[in-house]
């Protein structure tokens, strides 16, 4: 089923998207989290985060619908939600914001916005692992902390579901934008 949905998803390259944006012929939906959008986004994009994504929130007009995220993974997940809701044609930006920036296209940056959720996850997970390792010098039972965090990271990598990222996305500092 997921393979069939993935085959229906169309891709667009940054240059074609830029042309559509310049001609006001696209609804560009950013499915990243609010803090990520606040930190940096493609001008003209509309924020509808994957964590609260509802197909009914997509603007209905005669413009082409294009989804994007940081790398293309979350926009694929949002596209599957649209297909499940009965939308026939969905396009996403191949390579996401990373590809857009590699082409040298402009993004709007707010340096006062929180750092990305993934960087927050890396900082917290790394801090917990370091703490568990150092405390294991006192008692080997603290290695359970590093094992727990390592297991969580392994699960997140295999399943593409990161509980820590979802929890961090709900924190007040990530909701203020």
N, C-alpha and C positions, 0 to 999 in steps of 0.2 A: 504494500500500500504506500509506504513512504517513498519507495523507488518511483512509483507511478507519479506521485505528487512532485517529486524532484524533477522528473522528466518534463513536466508541464511548466516548470518555472523558467521563465525567459531571463536572459542576462542582457545587460547594457554596459557598454564601456564608458569610461569617464568623459571622453571627447564627445560622444553622442549625447550623453546626459547634459553636458555643458551647453551644447547647442539648443537642446530642448528648454533648459532653464532660461537661457538668454532670450528665447522666443516666447516665454511664459506658456509653454505647452505641456507642463508636467506638474503633477502633485508628487513632490519628493517627500517621502515619509521616513523620518529618522526613528528607528526602533530601539536605539540605545537608551540608557537610563537618563533621567533628568540632569544629574550632575555631569555626565559625560557630554550631553548636548550643551549644557551651560558652559562647559570648559572650552569646547571647540565644536563648531558645526558648519555645514555648508549653508551659506546664506540662501534663504528661501525655503529651507526644509521645515517640515512640520513635525513636531515631536509627538509620537505615540509610542511610549515604551513597550517593549515586549512583555515586561512583567505585568502590565495592566492592559495589554493589547485587546481591543474589541474591534472586530471587523466593521461594526456600525459607526465607529469613530472616523472612518476614512471619508474624506470629502467626496461627494458625488458630483461630478461635472464632466465635461467632455475632454478633460486633460488625461494624458497617459499617467498611470499609476506606477511609481517606481519606489521600491523600498531600499533602504540602506542602513548599515550599521558600521562597526569598526572594520570588520574583515569580510563580511558576507555570511557568516554563520547564523547570527540572530535574524537577519532579514530572511533567510531561508525558512527559519522556524515560523516567523510571522506570515510568510507566504502560505505555509501549510495551513495555518489558521484561516486564512482567506479562502483557500481552496475548499476547506471543510465547510465554510459558510456559503459556498456556492459561487464564489467569484471565479470566472472562467479564465481570465488572463491576468497574470501577475508577473512583474519584471523586477529584478533587483540589480543593484550596482555590483558588478563583479569586482571583488577585492575591497569593496566598501570604501570607507573614508581613507584608508591607507592608500588604495589605488588612486583615489582622487588627488591626494596630496603628492603622490609620486609623479603625477602629471604636471605638478606645479600650479594647480588651480587654487584659488583663494579660499580660505576658511576664516570664519569669524572666531577670534580667540578671546576668552575672558580669563586672565591669569588669576583673578580673585576667586574663581569657582573651585570647588573641591577637586582633588586629583581623581583619576579614573578609579572605578570600582576594582579593576584587576590589580592596579598598583596598591590599593588599600588591602586587598586580599594577600598580596605578596608580602607586604610589610607585617601584617598580623601573623600570617602563617610562619614567616621567617622568625619573628620575635618569639612565638610559642616554641618553635623547634630549638632555637638557641637557648631559651630559658630552660626547657626540659633537659637539654644536654648538659648545661652548666649545673643544674640542680641534681643531676644524676651523680655528680661527684659527692653529694651529701647522702643520697639514697638512690639505689638503682631503680626504685619504683617510679621515679620521675621520667624514666625512659618511656613509660606508658603514654605520657603526654606527647612525646615526639612521634611515637607509633600511631597515636590517634590522629594527629595532624597529617602525618604521611598517608594514612589510610584515606582520610578525607580528600586529600589532593589526588590520590590515585583514582578514587571513585569519581571525582569531578572530571578528571581527564578521560576516563573510559565512558562515562555516561553523558558527558557534556552538561551536567547539572551541578552547579556549585552552590551548596547551601550557604556558605559563608558570604558569597557575593550577593545572594538574594537577601540575606539578613542585613548586610551593609547597605544595600540599596534602600532599605526602609529606615535607616538612621536619619535623625533630624538634619544633620549637616549635608546629607545628600538629597534631602527633600526641599531645601529652601530655594532652589532655583526652578 
